[in-house]
């Protein structure tokens, strides 16, 4: 029995797709790690972890805004608490450490909100939200980014946020 390619009916062939077993000619054959495939069966699929739809982006933004607001309120309350206790320089370091911790919580929270998906867009959302939280909270508390330690903490917080979502 003579077989003809399913895409090119004028081409006689003895080859078949290793997956769907349709006859394919040499023009259609695709080399695959497990044998030859037709063009449809050889089409690569996206990894589900990297397949991010617009609804996931909206969930990521909502989570980032929520974590940002909670972080700003928490840092304000921490500052009020630190001004009531005689901790001196240690209190300032606790504040900067809490800011870096918000970067970690931002990355982890966005990751959980999008069902642990990963991608560059999600990294940007978490990083920008962390930077905005950092700038707003330091201006409310009047600490500012005027020190090298503050800039280092900002970079560390954004790194921690983006690290949770990297590919």
N, C-alpha and C positions, 0 to 999 in steps of 0.2 A: 504494500500500500504506500503510495506516494503522499508525503506531507508537504504542505505549502505554508510559508510564513504567514502568521496571522495579520501582520501589518503590510506585508508585500505579497499579495496573492500570486504574483507571477514568479516568485522565487521558490524553487524546490529545495527542501532542506531535510536533513536527518537529525538536526539539533532540536532539543527541547529544553525549555526552562526547567531548572532543577527544583523550582518551587511549585509553580502552577502547571507544569508539563505542557504548556502550549508550544507548538512548533515555532521556532525562530530562525531567521537566516543569519548569515555572518554580518550583515549590516546592522542588525538589531541586537546582537549578542552583547552582553555586558559581563566582564569578568568580575566575579565576586569572590570573597575569601572562601566560600563554601561551594564553589562551582559556578556554572554559567547561569545567568538570569536574563529574563526579558526586561525591557526598560521599566515597566511598572513595578515589578518585584524588586528591582535593584535600587529603586528610589530611596534615598536615606530618609529616615524619620527623625524628628527632633527629639532630643532627650527631654522627658517630661519635666525634669527639674528646671530646665532652661526655657520651657515653653510658657511664656508669660503673656497673658491676655490683658486687655485694658482694665478688666474688673480687678485683676490682681494689683495693677498700679494704683487704682483708686483705693483699694484696701491698704496698700502700703502708705499712701499719703495720709489716710485717716489715722492709721496707727502712729505714724510719725508726728502728726499734729497732737494727738492725744498724749504721747510720751513727752513731747516737747512742753506742753502746758503743765503736765504733772511734774516734770523736771524743774521748770521755772518756779513753780509754787514750792516744791521741795527745797530748792536751793535758797529761796527767800526765807523759808522757815528755819533752815539750817543756819543762815546768817543771823537771824534774830536770836536763835539759841546760842550761837557762838559769841554774840556781843554781850550776853548775860553771864557768860562764864569766863574766868580769867585764864584762858588758854594761850594767849599771846600769839606767837608765830605759828604754833601748832594748829590753831584754829584756821589760819589762812591756808595751810597745807591741806587740812581737811576739806576746805571749800574747793580747792583745785583738784583734789582727789575725787571729790563727788562729781565735779564736772567731767572728769575722765570716765568715771563710772557711768554717767549718763550716755556717753558715747557707746559704751558696751551695751547698756540696756536698750538704746535706740536700735542698734543692729540686731540684737536678739529679738526685740519686740516686733520689728518689721519682718524679720524672718518667720516668726511664728504666725503673724497676721497673713502672710502670703503662702502658708503651708510649706515653709522651708524651700521655696523656690529661690533661685539665684540668678543674678544678672547684673550687668553694668548699670542699667536704669534704676534698679533697686538700690545699688550702691550709691548712686547720685542722690536719690531721695533721702536715704539715711544720713549721708554726709552733709547735705545742705541743711536738713533739719537739725542735725547736731550743731553745725556752725551757727544757725539762727538761734538755737537754744543758748549756746555759749555767749553770743553777742548780747542777746536780750537780758540774760541773767547777770552778766557782768556789768551791764549798764544800770540795771535796777539796783544792784548791790553797790554800785560805784567802785568796783575793783578795777575794771578796765583791762585792756590787753597791752598795757604799757611796759610789761616786763618780759624778759626772755622766757621766764618760767611760764607765764601766761600763754605765750605763743606756742611753746613746746606742749603745754597741756591741750591747747586747741588742736594741734596736729595729731597728738596721741588720741584724742577723743574721736576725731574724724576717722583716723585709721582703725580704731576699734569698732566703730560703727560699720565701716565698709568691709572689714575683714569677715564679718559674719555672713556677708552676702556675696562674697567673691566666687567666681566660677572655678 
